[in-house]
């Protein structure tokens, strides 16, 4: 396993996870966390970088190209339901519409007259998803070439911007806001959910495994090691970008105040340092990055549902339906897309984290059905509670009881104790049951 083999896989993995949408969350985290930036950014990187890479590793460990296999020990229905919900979340419900909303808010909205944002977004999203649909149903090397050219240009542009931020910061770090004052690590961890990269990892895993096998590596231990080494390369790249962008947001508070829209904040920082030309260059690069992300997600999700239906759902029609649905959702605007996605992500992320941990521990847990069922049943129940609470739905009596007796429930992590407690209970049950069987023999 030479560096010549590891590096391309690591950079490919980085490019899979790094999308233009991921640029908008770290600057806002930086503004909100202020003086607690370091610990909040660490929490963000753990959930936004660490767990997605564990998801890839889990797929390598069980050596499967079907995301359903990750949760199949619970039941086929449960596994299929989780996979479909993940696919819809990173597809037409939130992630695909977000690509249009991010590129509009970053590059187009600042150029429009006041009050014309709604009609501007409608026209822009129609063009954006028309192009995305056309290129999705007519695969062409031009899409790959755009991605290969735009990703390096985006990184170069970001590098220049970050250089200016570090050498000439806009101001000092400000006091932390909101939950970042009392629980910066947990709030940062939860903000990392918004990247949605963990939900993507189960679909990306099969592609990464095939790419590694194409280098000539077939043996399980080498395959797993290659995923680890490639993951370290991708993790370093992602963490450096997230940390730098968070710092840029943190030092911008003195100049701009709190800006809740990450796309607009990134645009304001670019204009501050590079003026109108820099703003235009960044806007064009983010547009191409967003359109290639939209095409990639549209083709992947359409392909997934085409295979899931046994070929009964036509690929081209699925691309059309996904593009039309995404067009409608994108017109709710970036802020609303993020707002509506938070409850769903707060429900799904803990479940997928538990699934990933159970599969990473495959060598020890052996895919035991009892451990999977106890752990994921408890995790799912409390993840639903966390999702409802994140969406503003409160059952007062139950909430009060859980806040009192369940650690971390009040900050959106009520699933943690049930998850690890469920693993332990399932494992103890297996030990006791195995012991009784041996004694009866």
Order of alpha helices (4+ residues) and beta strands (2+ residues): alpha-alpha-alpha-alpha-alpha-alpha-alpha-alpha-alpha-alpha-alpha-alpha-alpha-alpha-alpha-alpha-alpha-alpha
